[in-house]
Amino acid sequence: MNDDALMRGRVYGADHDDPDPGRRPGRVYRELVAGPLDGLLLDVTGWSEQDLADGAALPTEIGAHGAGGRAHYGPRPGDPRHWDWAGDSA
């Protein structure tokens, strides 16, 4: 299995040593599409409707700005279960 296949279904922020880094029962997720976090799931359990509409700037070391950078994702029009990448920032 290649690295891309291993990342699909992994929850953003899951510990790299976690033997089961996927979905957990009773949790709500959004799939991140494109950009440095492509294929990861974001746990949005408990987020307000406004927070869900706003999207998220997620810390990542693998974006355009390296350590300390953020990848910006927001809901896809007509398909809010998928969040599209909008770019990186420092």
N, C-alpha and C positions, 0 to 999 in steps of 0.2 A: 504494500500500500504506500502511495507517495505522500509527501507532506501535505499537499492540498486536501487529499481525502481524509487524512487524520484530523485536520483542522475543522472540517465540516461537522456541524453538530456540537462543537465544543462551546461552552458558555464563556463569554468574555470575562476575564478576571479569575477563571478557575485556576487552581494551583496546578502547575505543570506536573507535579507528582501524583495528582489525583487519578486513580485508576478508572474512574467513571466521571469525566468532566462534562457530561452531557446534561440534558434536561432533567429537572427534578419534578416530581408530582406536586401539583398545587401551585406551581409557579407560572408566570406569564412571560413570554419571550417575544422579541422581535429579531428577525434575521437581518444581519448587516450585509449589504450588497456593494461590491466593488471596494476600491481603496485598500488600505493596509489590513483591515480587519474583515475582509471579505469572507463570508461563510460562517462567521462566528454568530452566536446567539447572545443577545443582550437581555438580561433579566430585568423586566420593567414592573415586576410585582409591586403594587402599592403606589405606582406613579399616578399623579393627577392627570386629568384630561389635558390640562394646559401643558404639563411637562411632556406628555406624549406628543402633543402637537408641535412643541418646540424642538424636539429631537435632543441630541446630546453631543457634547465635545468630549471625546473619550481619550484619556491619557494613553499613549502608546510610544514605544521605543522604535517601532518599525515604520513610522511615517516619514514624510519628507524632512522633518526637522529633528529626527533622532530622539534621544532621551529628553524628556520634558515636553515633547510635542504632543499635539492632540489631533485626532481624526474626527471630523464633523460628520454626523449622520442625522438624517431626518426622514420622516414618514413619506413613503411614495404616494403621490396622489392616486386615489382610487384603490390602493392596496396598502393600508397602514401596517400590515403585518411585516412588510419589508421596508427597511430603512436604507435609503441610498446615500452613498458617500458624496459629500459636497466639497471636500478639500481638507487640507491639513493646515494647522497653524502652530506657531511656536508657543 
